[in-house]
Amino acid sequence: MTAGGSRPRPPAAPGRWARVRRVSSGDTKTLIKQAVENLQQEVPALKQLKLVIRLELRARGDVPIWRVEVPGPKIDKDPAGDARIDVSVARSHFNELAAEGRLKHWVEAYDTGHVRVSGEPAVTKLIGNVIQRQLARA
């Protein structure tokens, strides 16, 4: 017992926090770049698009916002006030989609509400049409 009359806490299990991996902003930039490049590879028409995207990666208690400019991509941790499209996705889903997601996985995530897209109606419609045409070809 401690002086306050309570029992001391047992030490945390070894390696307990080793499983919890913090993702640095450098890792996030790499994942965003990988996701953009994979989507552009699957949908070549998106390579020609000049656009600023506001990417919101929702996580527990934290919602970092990234500015993604294509072509490039040029990626910065910035509020992206000049963005024409807003994309919001839970960090856990983004990690999976960025690493292993194909176009059909992104579409499924959008259809089930895991990925939310908003912004200028003409731009969202254009991107949606390009993606639908690509899916029809595949």
C-alpha positions in Angstrom: 0.0 0.0 0.0 1.1 3.5 -0.7 0.9 6.4 1.8 -2.6 7.4 0.5 -3.9 3.9 1.4 -4.4 2.7 -2.2 -2.6 -0.1 -3.9 0.2 0.7 -6.3 -0.6 -0.1 -9.9 1.1 -3.1 -11.4 3.5 -2.2 -14.3 2.0 -2.3 -17.8 2.4 -5.5 -19.7 5.6 -5.5 -21.6 5.1 -4.4 -25.2 1.5 -3.3 -24.5 2.1 0.1 -26.1 4.5 -1.2 -28.7 1.4 -2.3 -30.7 0.0 1.2 -30.7 1.9 2.9 -33.5 1.8 6.7 -33.9 1.9 7.8 -37.5 4.1 10.7 -38.1 3.2 13.4 -40.6 6.0 12.2 -42.9 4.4 8.7 -42.9 1.0 10.4 -43.6 2.4 12.3 -46.6 3.8 9.1 -48.0 0.5 7.3 -47.6 -1.4 10.2 -49.2 1.1 10.3 -52.1 0.7 6.5 -52.5 -3.1 6.8 -52.6 -3.1 9.6 -55.2 -0.6 7.8 -57.4 -2.5 4.5 -57.2 -5.8 6.2 -58.1 -4.2 8.1 -61.0 -2.7 4.9 -62.3 -6.1 3.2 -62.3 -7.9 6.2 -63.7 -5.5 7.9 -66.1 -7.9 10.7 -66.8 -7.4 11.9 -63.2 -3.7 12.6 -64.0 -4.7 15.6 -66.2 -6.9 17.1 -63.5 -5.6 20.4 -61.9 -7.3 20.5 -58.5 -6.8 21.3 -54.8 -8.3 18.8 -52.4 -9.0 19.3 -48.7 -8.3 15.9 -47.1 -9.7 15.3 -43.6 -8.3 12.2 -41.8 -10.7 11.7 -38.9 -9.1 10.1 -35.8 -10.0 9.9 -32.1 -9.9 13.5 -30.8 -7.9 14.7 -33.7 -8.8 15.7 -37.2 -5.7 16.7 -39.2 -6.5 18.5 -42.5 -4.2 18.1 -45.5 -4.0 20.1 -48.7 -3.4 17.8 -51.7 -2.7 19.5 -55.0 -2.7 17.5 -58.2 -1.0 17.0 -60.6 2.0 16.2 -58.5 0.8 15.5 -55.9 2.0 18.4 -53.7 1.0 17.6 -50.1 1.0 19.9 -47.1 -0.6 19.9 -43.7 -2.7 23.0 -44.3 -6.4 24.1 -44.0 -6.7 24.2 -47.8 -8.8 27.3 -48.1 -8.5 27.1 -51.9 -9.8 23.5 -52.1 -12.6 22.8 -54.6 -13.2 19.3 -53.2 -13.4 18.1 -49.6 -12.7 14.4 -48.8 -13.3 13.1 -45.3 -12.3 9.6 -44.2 -11.5 7.9 -41.0 -7.8 7.5 -40.5 -8.1 3.7 -40.0 -10.0 3.3 -43.3 -7.6 5.7 -45.1 -4.6 3.6 -44.0 -6.1 0.5 -45.5 -7.3 2.2 -48.7 -4.0 4.0 -49.3 -1.9 0.9 -48.8 -3.9 -1.8 -50.6 -7.1 -0.2 -51.9 -8.0 -0.4 -55.6 -10.5 1.9 -57.3 -13.4 -0.5 -56.5 -12.5 -0.4 -52.8 -12.6 3.4 -52.8 -16.0 3.3 -54.5 -17.3 0.7 -51.9 -16.0 2.9 -49.1 -17.8 5.9 -50.6 -21.0 4.0 -51.2 -21.0 2.8 -47.5 -20.3 6.3 -46.1 -16.7 5.6 -45.0 -15.4 8.2 -47.5 -17.4 11.4 -47.8 -16.9 13.8 -50.7 -18.3 17.3 -51.0 -17.4 20.5 -52.7 -18.2 22.3 -55.9 -21.0 20.3 -57.6 -19.5 20.5 -61.1 -16.2 19.2 -59.9 -17.7 16.3 -57.9 -19.9 15.4 -60.8 -17.0 15.4 -63.2 -14.8 13.2 -61.0 -17.8 10.9 -60.3 -18.4 10.5 -64.1 -14.7 9.8 -64.8 -14.7 7.1 -62.1 -17.9 5.5 -63.3 -16.6 5.3 -66.9 -13.4 3.7 -65.7 -15.3 1.1 -63.7 -17.5 0.4 -66.7 -14.3 -0.3 -68.8 -12.8 -2.6 -66.1 
